Amino acid sequence: MVDAAQRTEAGEGKAFYVTTPIYYVNDAPHIGHAYTTVAADVLARWHRQRGEKVWFLTGTDEHGQKVMRTADANGVTPREWADRLVENAWKPVLQTIDASNDDFIRTTETRHTERVREFWQHLYDAGEVYPGTYEGPYCVSCEEFKIPSELLDGPDGQKLCPIHGRPVEMLKETNYFFKLSEYTEKLLAHYEQHPEFVQPESARNEVIAFVNQGLQDLSITRSTFDWGIPVPWDDEHVLYVWIDALLNYVTAAGYRTDPLLFKQVWPADVHLVGKDILRFHAVIWPAMLMAAGLPLPTTVFAHGWLLVGGEKMSKTKLTGIAPSQIIDTFGSDAFRYYFLRAIQFGSDGSFSWEHLSAVYTAELANGLGNLASRVAAMVGRYFSGALPASADHGPAEQVLADRLAETVRVADEAMLALRFHEALAVIESFVGAVNGYLTEQEPWKVAKDDSPEGQARLSTILYTAAESLRAIAVLHRPVMPKSAASLWDMLGARESLGELDVQPLTNSGRWGVLPAGSVLTKGAPLFPRIEEPETP
């Protein structure tokens, strides 16, 4: 992945462009969807905190047979169903999880549909598309034609989708095909020349193995239903939902409508996707871009599934948990922190209420929250709320100062590589070190020594703890924006240093930034204790 320094050196002035997949509107979002969006949001906020320009996109995928059938089952048109779900569920959940997206794309918007038609008309005119007949298994839930060898055996001789466990449908249609097979070698060459293109390594290996088997041409139209973008050269067909949906990443970026925006943001730096849609993004999508002569994104990163009871999160199997069910109890910051802290991004991870409660209590309530409360209370008790100057900086303080610099370096490196759990682990370790420092230094005992030396030592201990919290607030702002802002205000840093969102993240490891005299106030707990959270 290209970092800010490289973009500046190249003179590009390019924004860091990160996307989520666009989500199907066949149902309301669950925490699996929110997990992807939170990861993208934290990445976007981290780059902003580094002083970079950022463009963060999310949105909804509204065409296809699955949406049409869901709408029909609910007695409304597909457009009515999509409008209802987007306005009542998908957009509101962005506020619930505190997403900071710069744009929200719907595949039913004219800015998308017209550009999709132009894109495929161009490829048709260039000889990249031809008519043909397809016969084979199709999973409506995946909106994907399946390879027979991938299917599972079901009861009564049925063949099941390996992802959804549902019977596939056998389809035979006269469609138009994209010459995907001609891009086999070009894709393999790109994977070799750009190992960062598909991440993590396990996903890259999977894609290379798949493409090495040889690619088949891809059916890109459907003719048995009409809920889709009409094919510009044949109005008896609509475009296959995936080759419509994938183009959202460029249509939202100003493709053929806003050249200035397109130059500023494309190619995308990171596409975040679930591993079940990896092949669409790492095989079909780059082949489409190659055919059109457009630059390829830098990285497609496939994360794992959230598992509940050992199975992939699913509304169908009644394991789909709405984000609000967690956030109403623990708050949005704890939701964001937990899923990126507890799960290695790129691997599957199991969710349980018990583990969430344990992490919240140990690391947030008893860890960071208690540290902030103790420091503010002692500065209030011993210095009437005005932060004293560090007058006796010694070896113990230098250990923390050095550790902070290393924490910022490691956390930044991990975040840029999407190793969220590593970044949060090193920040949590620093929080623990500050708590340990206070336990060892015992400022409540030092306060009893009213000699000049005793008071100098007390001043230094409390300044050291408060300065550590200043850096922690900057580091945690991308992950826990509300709590970090409350901590910043508790430290009086808004008045002495300015707004939290303009504090340079990469400089947060410098020691001695929080000015003496800053007024600390002990407000409400950052993370209220939760004894017995209600679980569904």
C-alpha positions as CSV (number, residue, x, y, z in Angstrom):
1,M,0.0,0.0,0.0
2,V,1.2,3.5,-0.8
3,D,1.6,5.8,2.2
4,A,1.2,9.6,2.4
5,A,5.0,10.2,2.1
6,Q,5.2,8.3,-1.1
7,R,2.2,10.1,-2.6
8,T,3.7,13.4,-1.7
9,E,7.1,12.6,-3.1
10,A,5.4,11.5,-6.3
11,G,3.7,14.9,-6.5
12,E,0.3,13.2,-6.8
13,G,-1.5,15.0,-4.1
14,K,-3.7,11.9,-4.1
15,A,-6.3,11.2,-1.5
16,F,-6.2,7.9,0.4
17,Y,-9.3,6.1,-1.1
18,V,-10.8,3.3,1.0
19,T,-14.0,1.5,0.3
20,T,-16.3,-1.1,1.9
21,P,-18.2,-3.5,-0.4
22,I,-21.6,-2.1,-1.2
23,Y,-24.1,-4.1,0.7
24,Y,-27.2,-6.0,-0.5
25,V,-30.5,-4.5,0.5
26,N,-32.3,-7.8,0.8
27,D,-32.3,-7.3,4.6
28,A,-31.2,-5.0,7.4
29,P,-27.5,-4.8,8.4
30,H,-26.1,-7.1,11.1
31,I,-22.8,-6.8,13.0
32,G,-20.9,-8.6,10.2
33,H,-21.7,-5.7,7.9
34,A,-20.8,-3.2,10.6
35,Y,-17.5,-5.0,11.2
36,T,-16.4,-4.2,7.7
37,T,-17.6,-0.6,7.8
38,V,-15.9,0.0,11.2
39,A,-12.6,-1.3,9.8
40,A,-12.8,1.0,6.8
41,D,-13.8,3.9,9.0
42,V,-10.9,3.4,11.4
43,L,-8.5,3.1,8.5
44,A,-10.0,6.4,7.0
45,R,-9.8,8.2,10.4
46,W,-6.2,7.0,11.0
47,H,-5.1,8.4,7.7
48,R,-6.9,11.6,8.3
49,Q,-5.2,11.9,11.7
50,R,-1.9,11.5,9.9
51,G,-2.8,14.7,8.0
52,E,-3.7,13.0,4.7
53,K,-6.6,13.7,2.4
54,V,-9.0,10.8,2.6
55,W,-12.0,9.6,0.5
56,F,-14.1,6.9,2.2
57,L,-16.9,5.3,0.3
58,T,-19.7,2.9,1.3
59,G,-23.1,2.2,-0.2
60,T,-25.8,-0.3,-1.2
61,D,-26.2,-2.8,-4.0
62,E,-29.8,-2.7,-5.0
63,H,-30.2,-4.8,-8.2
64,G,-30.4,-8.5,-8.9
65,Q,-32.7,-11.5,-8.4
66,K,-32.2,-11.7,-4.7
67,V,-33.5,-8.2,-4.0
68,M,-36.3,-8.7,-6.5
69,R,-37.5,-11.9,-4.7
70,T,-37.2,-10.3,-1.3
71,A,-39.3,-7.3,-2.4
72,D,-41.9,-9.6,-4.0
73,A,-42.1,-11.6,-0.8
74,N,-42.8,-8.3,1.1
75,G,-45.5,-7.2,-1.4
76,V,-43.6,-4.1,-2.7
77,T,-41.6,-3.2,-5.8
78,P,-37.8,-3.7,-5.8
79,R,-37.3,0.1,-5.8
80,E,-39.8,0.6,-2.9
81,W,-38.0,-2.1,-1.0
82,A,-34.6,-0.6,-1.6
83,D,-35.7,2.9,-0.7
84,R,-37.2,1.6,2.6
85,L,-34.1,-0.4,3.6
86,V,-31.6,2.3,2.7
87,E,-33.4,5.1,4.5
88,N,-34.6,3.1,7.5
89,A,-31.7,0.6,8.1
90,W,-28.5,1.1,6.1
91,K,-28.0,4.8,6.4
92,P,-29.1,4.9,10.1
93,V,-26.6,2.2,11.0
94,L,-23.8,4.4,9.8
95,Q,-24.7,6.9,12.5
96,T,-25.1,4.2,15.0
97,I,-21.5,3.0,14.5
98,D,-20.1,6.6,14.0
99,A,-19.0,6.0,10.4
100,S,-17.3,9.1,8.8
101,N,-17.9,8.1,5.1
102,D,-17.4,10.9,2.6
103,D,-19.9,9.4,0.1
104,F,-22.7,6.8,0.0
105,I,-23.4,5.3,-3.4
106,R,-26.6,3.5,-4.4
107,T,-26.5,1.4,-7.5
108,T,-30.0,2.7,-8.5
109,E,-28.7,6.3,-8.7
110,T,-28.5,7.8,-12.2
111,R,-24.8,8.8,-11.6
112,H,-24.1,5.1,-11.3
113,T,-26.5,3.5,-13.8
114,E,-25.6,5.8,-16.7
115,R,-21.9,5.3,-16.2
116,V,-22.3,1.6,-16.0
117,R,-24.1,1.6,-19.3
118,E,-21.4,3.7,-20.9
119,F,-18.6,1.4,-19.5
120,W,-20.1,-1.8,-20.9
121,Q,-21.1,-0.1,-24.2
122,H,-17.4,0.8,-24.5
123,L,-16.3,-2.8,-23.9
124,Y,-18.9,-4.1,-26.3
125,D,-17.8,-1.8,-29.0
126,A,-14.2,-2.9,-28.3
127,G,-15.0,-6.5,-28.9
128,E,-14.7,-7.6,-25.3
129,V,-18.3,-8.8,-25.1
130,Y,-20.1,-11.4,-27.3
131,P,-23.5,-13.3,-27.2
132,G,-23.7,-16.9,-26.1
133,T,-25.6,-19.4,-24.0
134,Y,-25.0,-20.4,-20.4
135,E,-26.2,-23.4,-18.6
136,G,-25.1,-24.2,-15.0
137,P,-25.8,-23.9,-11.3
138,Y,-26.6,-20.5,-9.8
139,C,-26.9,-19.3,-6.2
140,V,-29.4,-16.5,-5.8
141,S,-28.1,-15.6,-2.4
142,C,-24.6,-15.2,-3.8
143,E,-25.9,-13.8,-7.1
144,E,-23.2,-16.0,-8.6
145,F,-22.9,-18.8,-11.2
146,K,-21.1,-21.6,-9.3
147,I,-18.5,-24.1,-10.4
148,P,-20.0,-27.6,-10.1
149,S,-16.9,-28.9,-8.3
150,E,-17.4,-26.4,-5.5
151,L,-20.9,-27.5,-4.6
152,L,-21.8,-29.6,-1.6
153,D,-24.0,-32.7,-1.6
154,G,-27.4,-32.1,-0.1
155,P,-30.5,-34.3,0.6
156,D,-32.3,-36.0,-2.3
157,G,-29.4,-35.4,-4.7
158,Q,-29.5,-31.6,-4.3
159,K,-26.4,-29.5,-4.8
160,L,-25.8,-26.8,-2.2
161,C,-24.0,-23.5,-2.2
162,P,-20.9,-24.0,0.0
163,I,-21.4,-20.5,1.5
164,H,-25.1,-20.4,2.2
165,G,-25.9,-24.1,2.4
166,R,-28.9,-23.6,0.1
167,P,-29.8,-25.6,-3.0
168,V,-28.5,-23.9,-6.2
169,E,-30.8,-23.4,-9.2
170,M,-29.9,-24.8,-12.7
171,L,-30.2,-22.0,-15.2
172,K,-30.0,-21.9,-19.0
173,E,-30.0,-18.5,-20.6
174,T,-28.9,-16.8,-23.7
175,N,-26.7,-14.0,-22.4
176,Y,-23.8,-11.8,-23.3
177,F,-20.3,-12.8,-22.1
178,F,-17.2,-10.9,-21.1
179,K,-13.9,-12.4,-22.4
180,L,-12.6,-13.0,-18.9
181,S,-10.6,-16.0,-20.2
182,E,-8.3,-13.7,-22.1
183,Y,-7.1,-12.1,-18.9
184,T,-5.8,-15.2,-17.1
185,E,-2.1,-14.5,-17.9
186,K,-2.4,-10.8,-17.4
187,L,-3.9,-11.2,-14.0
188,L,-1.3,-13.8,-12.9
189,A,1.4,-11.3,-14.1
190,H,-0.2,-8.5,-12.0
191,Y,-0.3,-10.7,-8.9
192,E,3.3,-11.5,-9.3
193,Q,4.4,-7.9,-9.9
194,H,2.2,-6.5,-7.2
195,P,2.1,-8.9,-4.3
196,E,0.2,-6.3,-2.3
197,F,-2.7,-6.4,-4.7
198,V,-4.5,-9.3,-2.8
199,Q,-4.1,-9.5,1.0
200,P,-3.7,-11.2,3.3
201,E,-1.3,-13.9,2.1
202,S,-3.9,-16.6,2.4
203,A,-6.3,-14.7,0.2
204,R,-3.6,-14.1,-2.4
205,N,-2.7,-17.8,-2.5
206,E,-6.3,-18.7,-3.0
207,V,-6.8,-16.3,-5.9
208,I,-3.6,-17.3,-7.6
209,A,-4.6,-21.0,-7.3
210,F,-8.0,-20.2,-8.7
211,V,-6.8,-18.2,-11.7
212,N,-4.0,-20.8,-12.4
213,Q,-6.8,-23.3,-13.2
214,G,-7.7,-21.1,-16.2
215,L,-10.6,-18.6,-16.3
216,Q,-13.9,-19.1,-18.2
217,D,-15.7,-16.3,-20.0
218,L,-18.2,-14.6,-17.7
219,S,-21.9,-14.2,-18.4
220,I,-22.6,-10.5,-17.8
221,T,-26.3,-10.3,-18.5
222,R,-29.6,-11.8,-17.4
223,S,-32.7,-12.2,-19.5
224,T,-35.2,-14.0,-17.2
225,F,-36.0,-10.9,-15.0
226,D,-35.9,-7.1,-15.4
227,W,-34.7,-5.7,-12.1
228,G,-31.3,-4.4,-13.2
229,I,-29.6,-1.9,-15.4
230,P,-30.8,-2.4,-19.0
231,V,-28.1,-3.5,-21.5
232,P,-27.5,-0.5,-23.7
233,W,-27.2,-2.5,-27.0
234,D,-30.0,-5.0,-26.2
235,D,-33.0,-4.0,-24.1
236,E,-34.1,-7.6,-23.7
237,H,-31.3,-8.0,-21.1
238,V,-30.2,-6.5,-17.9
239,L,-26.7,-6.4,-16.6
240,Y,-25.6,-9.1,-14.2
241,V,-25.7,-7.6,-10.7
242,W,-22.0,-8.0,-9.9
243,I,-20.6,-6.4,-13.0
244,D,-23.0,-3.5,-12.3
245,A,-22.1,-3.3,-8.6
246,L,-18.3,-3.5,-8.9
247,L,-18.3,-0.3,-10.9
248,N,-19.6,1.7,-7.9
249,Y,-16.0,2.3,-6.9
250,V,-15.3,4.3,-10.0
251,T,-18.8,5.8,-10.6
252,A,-18.8,7.3,-7.1
253,A,-15.2,8.6,-7.7
254,G,-16.3,10.7,-10.7
255,Y,-15.7,8.3,-13.5
256,R,-16.7,10.2,-16.8
257,T,-18.4,12.9,-14.8
258,D,-15.9,14.6,-12.5
259,P,-12.3,14.3,-14.0
260,L,-10.8,16.3,-11.1
261,L,-12.3,14.1,-8.4
262,F,-11.4,11.0,-10.4
263,K,-7.8,12.1,-10.7
264,Q,-7.6,12.9,-7.0
265,V,-9.0,9.6,-5.7
266,W,-8.5,6.8,-8.3
267,P,-7.0,4.3,-8.2
268,A,-8.4,3.2,-4.8
269,D,-5.9,2.4,-2.2
270,V,-7.8,-0.3,-0.3
271,H,-11.0,-2.2,-1.1
272,L,-12.2,-4.0,2.0
273,V,-14.2,-7.1,1.3
274,G,-15.5,-10.2,3.0
275,K,-13.7,-13.4,1.9
276,D,-16.8,-14.8,0.3
277,I,-16.7,-12.0,-2.4
278,L,-12.9,-12.1,-2.9
279,R,-13.0,-13.5,-6.4
280,F,-15.3,-10.9,-7.7
281,H,-12.9,-8.2,-6.5
282,A,-9.6,-9.8,-7.1
283,V,-10.4,-11.5,-10.5
284,I,-13.4,-10.1,-12.3
285,W,-12.9,-6.4,-11.1
286,P,-9.3,-6.1,-12.2
287,A,-10.0,-7.8,-15.5
288,M,-12.8,-5.3,-16.2
289,L,-10.5,-2.4,-15.4
290,M,-7.8,-3.9,-17.6
291,A,-10.3,-4.2,-20.5
292,A,-11.2,-0.5,-20.1
293,G,-7.7,0.7,-19.8
294,L,-8.1,2.0,-16.2
295,P,-5.6,1.8,-13.4
296,L,-6.1,-1.1,-10.9
297,P,-6.6,-0.5,-7.2
298,T,-3.6,-0.9,-4.9
299,T,-5.0,-3.5,-2.5
300,V,-8.0,-5.8,-2.2
301,F,-8.1,-7.0,1.4
302,A,-10.3,-9.9,2.3
303,H,-11.3,-10.2,6.0
304,G,-12.7,-13.3,7.6
305,W,-16.2,-14.0,8.8
306,L,-17.8,-13.2,12.2
307,L,-18.9,-16.5,13.6
308,V,-21.7,-17.0,16.1
309,G,-22.0,-20.5,17.5
310,G,-19.3,-21.6,15.1
311,E,-21.3,-20.4,12.0
312,K,-21.1,-17.4,9.7
313,M,-23.3,-14.5,10.8
314,S,-26.6,-15.0,8.9
315,K,-30.1,-13.5,9.1
316,T,-31.3,-16.7,7.5
317,K,-30.0,-18.8,10.3
318,L,-31.2,-16.3,12.9
319,T,-27.6,-15.5,14.0
320,G,-27.7,-12.0,12.6
321,I,-27.2,-9.5,15.5
322,A,-28.1,-5.9,14.9
323,P,-25.3,-3.4,15.9
324,S,-27.8,-1.6,18.1
325,Q,-28.2,-4.7,20.3
326,I,-24.6,-4.3,21.3
327,I,-24.2,-0.5,21.1
328,D,-27.3,0.2,23.2
329,T,-25.5,-1.5,26.1
330,F,-21.8,-1.0,25.6
331,G,-21.7,2.1,23.4
332,S,-20.4,2.6,19.9
333,D,-16.8,3.1,20.9
334,A,-16.6,-0.2,22.7
335,F,-18.3,-1.9,19.7
336,R,-15.6,-0.4,17.4
337,Y,-12.8,-1.3,19.8
338,Y,-13.8,-4.8,20.5
339,F,-14.2,-6.2,17.0
340,L,-10.9,-4.8,15.8
341,R,-9.0,-5.7,19.1
342,A,-10.4,-9.2,19.5
343,I,-10.1,-10.5,15.9
344,Q,-7.1,-10.7,13.7
345,F,-8.3,-8.8,10.6
346,G,-8.1,-11.3,7.7
347,S,-9.1,-14.3,9.9
348,D,-12.4,-15.6,11.1
349,G,-13.4,-14.5,14.5
350,S,-16.0,-15.8,17.0
351,F,-18.3,-13.3,18.8
352,S,-19.7,-13.9,22.2
353,W,-21.4,-11.6,24.7
354,E,-19.2,-13.0,27.5
355,H,-16.0,-12.1,25.7
356,L,-17.2,-8.7,24.8
357,S,-18.1,-8.0,28.4
358,A,-14.7,-9.3,29.6
359,V,-12.7,-7.1,27.2
360,Y,-14.9,-4.0,28.0
361,T,-14.5,-4.5,31.7
362,A,-10.7,-5.3,31.7
363,E,-9.4,-3.0,29.1
364,L,-11.8,-0.1,28.8
365,A,-13.6,0.3,32.2
366,N,-10.9,-0.9,34.5
367,G,-8.0,0.0,32.2
368,L,-8.2,3.3,30.3
369,G,-11.4,4.6,32.0
370,N,-10.0,4.1,35.5
371,L,-6.6,5.6,34.5
372,A,-8.2,8.8,33.2
373,S,-10.5,9.0,36.3
374,R,-7.6,8.6,38.7
375,V,-5.4,11.2,37.1
376,A,-8.1,13.8,36.8
377,A,-9.1,13.2,40.4
378,M,-5.6,13.5,41.8
379,V,-4.8,16.7,39.8
380,G,-8.0,18.1,41.1
381,R,-7.3,17.1,44.7
382,Y,-3.6,18.1,44.9
383,F,-3.4,21.0,42.4
384,S,-7.0,22.3,42.2
385,G,-7.3,21.0,38.7
386,A,-4.3,22.8,37.1
387,L,-1.8,20.5,35.6
388,P,1.6,21.0,37.3
389,A,4.9,21.1,35.4
390,S,7.2,18.2,35.3
391,A,10.0,19.2,37.7
392,D,11.8,15.9,38.4
393,H,11.8,13.9,35.2
394,G,13.9,10.8,36.0
395,P,14.5,7.3,34.8
396,A,11.0,6.1,35.4
397,E,9.5,8.9,33.4
398,Q,12.0,8.4,30.6
399,V,11.0,4.8,30.3
400,L,7.4,5.9,29.7
401,A,8.5,8.6,27.2
402,D,10.6,6.1,25.3
403,R,7.8,3.5,25.4
404,L,5.3,6.1,24.0
405,A,7.5,6.9,21.0
406,E,7.8,3.2,20.3
407,T,4.0,2.7,20.8
408,V,3.2,5.3,18.2
409,R,5.7,3.9,15.7
410,V,4.4,0.3,16.1
411,A,0.8,1.3,16.1
412,D,1.1,3.4,13.0
413,E,3.0,0.7,11.1
414,A,0.4,-1.9,12.1
415,M,-2.6,0.3,11.2
416,L,-1.3,1.1,7.8
417,A,-0.9,-2.7,7.2
418,L,-4.4,-3.3,8.4
419,R,-3.2,-5.2,11.5
420,F,-5.8,-3.5,13.7
421,H,-5.5,-6.0,16.5
422,E,-1.7,-5.4,16.8
423,A,-2.1,-1.6,16.8
424,L,-4.7,-1.8,19.6
425,A,-2.7,-4.3,21.5
426,V,0.4,-2.1,21.7
427,I,-1.8,0.9,22.7
428,E,-3.5,-1.2,25.4
429,S,0.0,-2.3,26.6
430,F,1.0,1.4,26.9
431,V,-2.2,2.1,28.9
432,G,-1.2,-0.8,31.2
433,A,2.3,0.6,31.6
434,V,0.9,4.0,32.7
435,N,-1.4,2.3,35.2
436,G,1.7,0.4,36.4
437,Y,3.7,3.5,36.7
438,L,1.1,5.1,38.9
439,T,0.9,2.0,41.1
440,E,4.7,2.0,41.5
441,Q,5.1,5.7,42.1
442,E,2.2,5.9,44.6
443,P,1.4,9.6,44.1
444,W,-1.2,9.4,46.9
445,K,1.7,8.6,49.3
446,V,4.1,11.2,47.8
447,A,1.4,13.8,48.3
448,K,1.9,13.5,52.1
449,D,5.4,14.9,51.7
450,D,4.9,18.7,51.6
451,S,8.6,19.4,51.1
452,P,9.7,21.1,47.9
453,E,11.3,17.8,46.8
454,G,8.1,15.9,47.6
455,Q,5.9,18.3,45.7
456,A,8.2,18.3,42.7
457,R,8.0,14.6,42.6
458,L,4.2,14.6,42.9
459,S,4.0,17.2,40.1
460,T,6.2,15.1,37.8
461,I,4.2,11.9,38.4
462,L,0.9,13.5,37.6
463,Y,2.3,15.4,34.6
464,T,3.7,12.2,33.3
465,A,0.4,10.4,33.6
466,A,-1.6,13.3,32.0
467,E,0.9,13.6,29.2
468,S,0.6,9.9,28.5
469,L,-3.2,10.3,28.4
470,R,-2.8,13.1,25.9
471,A,-1.1,10.8,23.5
472,I,-3.5,8.0,24.1
473,A,-6.4,10.3,23.2
474,V,-4.8,11.0,19.8
475,L,-4.0,7.4,19.2
476,H,-7.5,6.2,20.1
477,R,-9.4,8.9,18.2
478,P,-9.7,6.9,15.0
479,V,-11.0,3.9,16.9
480,M,-13.0,5.5,19.7
481,P,-13.9,9.0,18.6
482,K,-16.4,9.8,21.3
483,S,-14.3,8.5,24.2
484,A,-11.1,10.1,22.9
485,A,-12.9,13.5,22.6
486,S,-14.2,13.2,26.1
487,L,-10.6,12.3,27.3
488,W,-9.2,15.3,25.4
489,D,-11.7,17.6,27.1
490,M,-11.0,16.0,30.5
491,L,-7.4,16.9,30.1
492,G,-8.2,20.5,29.1
493,A,-6.3,19.9,25.9
494,R,-8.9,21.6,23.7
495,E,-8.2,24.9,25.3
496,S,-4.4,24.4,25.5
497,L,-3.7,22.5,22.2
498,G,-6.7,23.0,20.0
499,E,-9.1,20.4,18.5
500,L,-8.3,16.8,18.7
501,D,-8.9,16.0,15.1
502,V,-6.0,18.3,14.0
503,Q,-3.4,16.7,16.3
504,P,-0.8,15.0,14.1
505,L,-0.9,11.3,14.9
506,T,2.7,10.7,13.8
507,N,3.9,13.4,16.2
508,S,1.8,12.1,19.1
509,G,4.9,10.3,20.5
510,R,6.8,13.5,21.2
511,W,7.1,14.0,24.9
512,G,6.1,17.2,26.8
513,V,3.3,18.4,24.5
514,L,0.5,19.0,27.0
515,P,1.2,22.4,28.6
516,A,1.5,22.8,32.3
517,G,-1.5,24.8,33.5
518,S,-4.0,22.8,31.5
519,V,-7.2,22.5,33.5
520,L,-8.2,18.9,34.2
521,T,-11.8,18.1,35.1
522,K,-13.1,14.7,36.2
523,G,-16.3,14.2,34.2
524,A,-18.5,11.2,33.7
525,P,-16.7,7.9,33.4
526,L,-15.4,7.2,29.9
527,F,-16.7,3.6,30.2
528,P,-19.4,3.1,32.8
529,R,-19.3,-0.2,34.5
530,I,-21.7,-2.8,33.2
531,E,-22.5,-5.5,35.6
532,E,-24.9,-7.8,33.7
533,P,-25.5,-6.8,30.1
534,E,-28.7,-8.0,28.7
535,T,-28.2,-10.5,25.8
536,P,-30.9,-11.5,23.3
